[in-house]
Amino acid sequence: MRRNSLRVRAFIFDRRGSIAIQFGLLAVPMIAFVGLAIDYSRAVAAREALKQVVDAAAIAGARLPATTSEQRYNAASKMLNASLATARLTGASADIQATNARVVVTANYTLKTGFMGILGTTELTVAAKSSAQSQVENGGVACMISLNETTDNGLHLQGINKVSSRNCWTWVNSDSPTGINATGASMGTGQGFCSHGGATGTDHFDPQPYDKCERIADPFKAKFSSYSPYNAFSSCNFNNKQFNNTHGSIEYMDPGVYCGNTVLKPQAIVEMRPGTYIFRDGYLEVQAQSSLTGSGVSLFFVGNNTSLQVRGGGSIDLKAPATGDLAGFVIVDRLWPGYNSIRESEIQGGGRVKLEGVVYAPQWKLNIGGNGELNEESDYLAIVADSFYMEGNGKLFVTSNATKADLPDLMPRIKTGPMLLE
């Protein structure tokens, strides 16, 4: 009896195995805690991945130049789907709200838990939201603007010609599916190309053009809707003026009103004195091997049948004035009431033109072909015209370095994005 009593007493005070019992009691909460930490870490990682996905989608939609809400939505959606696949967030749901000013992307992803299932939580939902604002950063300068809203050839490249807008944008307002188009071995390069309608032959452009862009407003319509340096219909200083080659000597042109057709005959050498030249109801033609030069000059065309014609190796080298009412404008074709027909200005047959300043000719279809070349050596040229038609071996170079040319920077800025808001 005494022996049994001693055994019971020894059992009660025996501590061997108590650690195992305590560990067993603590094991369940410890495993739950570790499992909670692992599942939480997975949820945090999934949320970070989802945030990167919605950020990328919002930026893709807001990055486009001024365009439609549909275009922004499509760009955001395409990036969203690609990014979700890359991040392996299969089954995530998302919503995209796109306007011309902002793109908002929200997404949810359900994560299947591991250890937390022991506690009854079998899944976790993580969410992310991002919005990006468009048109907040300076995306460059529009230095070629085609204003015609219906033409099939806002910018047309054909043959083996070349268009280069090295540090600025070409903008076409036409709603035609072929507003920007190219064939043959032609090539257009620039900071960017934008068409309100569509673009064909896009492999001829670097970078490829955007389509469905918003139209860009005529930047100088208000200035020249009623402006005239002086009465353009006053008495003429010159009528159908012709300049001839006089044994290789230079002839000088004086500012004034030139009515009818003004023609530089073959091999004429003409220098324009600084000032404003109004060409009324006629064209200015530079014929074979003749040259026209001038600095601080503005050529102001007004009236009927006005245009510029450069042919057969004729050359022009003109620079706009840096001060005055027409500062920065080297050529202006006035939008005069009652004279709304589109006219072709041509640089053909080896003609060479170097212009520094802004050409504002909303009623001119600029046609460059047959080895004609415009502005390869100029520091600054910007053109606002009805449309641009390049054929043959024609070459057109535009650049927006007004500061280098010591001229005012007049062309509109391209607003693009994006900037993340959240």
Summary of the structure (lengths in Angstrom):
residues: 422
radius of gyration: 35.2
end to end distance: 81.6
largest distance: 149.7
contacts: 1483
relative contact order: 0.13
helix: 21%
strand: 41%
